[in-house]
Structures are given as structure tokens and as C-alpha cells.
Amino acid sequence: MKTETRLQEMSDFLKTKRSRIHPHMVGLPAGTRRRTPGLRREEVAQLAGVSTTWYTWLEQGRDIKVSASVLDAVSNALQLNTDERKYLFALAMEEGVKSSELDEEEAIVSPSLNKILKELQYCPTIITDRKCHIVGWNQASANVFLDFEKVEDEQRNLIYLVFARKELRSLAVNWEHFVKGFLAIFRTYYGQYVADPWYSDFIEKMEKDFPEFQELWNESEVSSAPEVLIEFRHGKAGKMLFNLTSLQVQGNHDLRCSVYTPVEDTNTENKLKKLMERSR
């Protein structure tokens, strides 16, 4: 990621987070004449114990020197969670891995990981790499989502597919909620690998092709492992409820297992079993 792109992303991120902190949340009076929601820059500076000028320069994306202690203070003032804090540090201090250090070899799912996929017979599971390319899946996921085998390799990207494929758009009852979880994970990678131009190129293409992407991306959600309840309305199986658990796999490719576990005390697992039986 070019320096100006990285700093612009940091600027957008800080503005978004500042707009979501209301004065009463940090013990400040609401006052009057607030033309925009959230805190003013000088209020963030006051809470962080820095000068208004310095914080303004930081939020404007100027290439200035920052320290970990000051970034911690800004993070506290904006009430950032752990993942958001790591994201800010990666952008402000350029802590991400340099592109030349990245292992560009194709991610290969190990035999042991393939075994896990098969054992999770009635838990739709998808394995993705640091770019959210789908590199592994089980039969349950092919039945619930779509047959990834029939998707061309260059299009087998999870972020792309949830916007591009009508099957996935109609599957989730709350499609935006469904998508936000993946975008939050994707943003953690975006901040971590700040030197890899693939990310900014991909985001630019997504914004051009899908207007909804830009709106959801601009919300700047960050989460390394969101756990959410997802309700699907499957065309053949009907209502299905899953808990999504995201698991990081140790290794050079940052592989991630997204496991959809049928919610207990629902008929979801039985519906999935019947769906898979009919597809055999």
C-alpha cells in the first residue's frame, strides 16, 4: 500500500470512529452548534492528552511521527476495541508485513485440515486465505451456499461472491449483517499487510462494481473473529439457523476456518442432512 493510501485510510478510520462517540459517552457536555455527529477534534485531543494541532494532523493523514503511548491514548479516547486498536497501530506505524516478505505460493490445504473439513460433516465450513480467497470447503457448505467447484478460480473470493452471486444475496435474511462480518475480517488483513498493493486494487474494483460495497466498507468495522448468529432462508431447505465461528489456522498463509454450526434446539441439522441426501 502506498504511503498516501495508507494515511488516507487511517484518516477515514479516525473520522468514522470519532463520529460515533457522543459527548455523553465520555463525560463531556453536549453543548450546542454541533454541525456533525460525534466528538470534535479538540475534544478527542483533550481526552487523549495531546494538542489539537497534533491530533488534527493525525486525522488529516499527514505523515507525522507517532509513538505507541500516544496511539494508545487516542485509542482510549475513541473507545477502540482490541482489533480496532491493532488496525490503527498497523496504519499509523506501518507495522504490516512488507509485500516482499509475503509468501506468494498458492495456499494448500493440508491433509489434516482436509480431514477436519470432512469430519465437520453437518457444519458448513469454508477455508480462506489472507485475501479471502476460498481454498477449501466441505460438502455441507456446497449445499448451503453454492458449489464452489463450479466457480472460476479468479472469482472464488468470499468478499466478491457475497456481492456478486444472487444465491448468496438471497440466502441470508439480513444480508448486510451477513456481509459486515466478512468485511470486518477482511479489514484486519488490509491493515496488517499495508505494503501489498493487491488490497487497495481489490477494494477499488469492488467499489466500482458494487455501490453497496463502498457504503458498508466505509463503516470501518474491524474484527479478527466475529461470532454471530446467522439466519438463512434456503431455497430448498427453508429456514436455517447457524452460529458462525471464525478460527485462525497457524501457518504462512493466514488460513481461516469459517464454521457454521447448526443452532441447537432447531431443525437446522435435520434439514441440512436431508438437503445433502437429496444432492447425492
ABEGO torsion letter per residue (X at the ends): XBAAAAAAAAAAAAAAAAAABBAAAAGBBAEBGBABBEBBAAAAAAAAGBBAAAAAAAAAGBBBBBBAAAAAAAAAAAGBBAAAAAAAAAAAAGABBBAAABBABBBBBBAAAAAAAAABAABBBBBBBAAGBBABBBAAAAAABBBAAABBAAABBAAAAAAABAAAAAABABAAAAAAAAAAAAAAAAAABAABAAAAAAAAAAAAABAAAAAAAAAGBBBABBBBBBBBBBAAAEBBBBBBBBBBBBEAAGBBBBBBBBBBGBAAAAAAAAAAAAAX
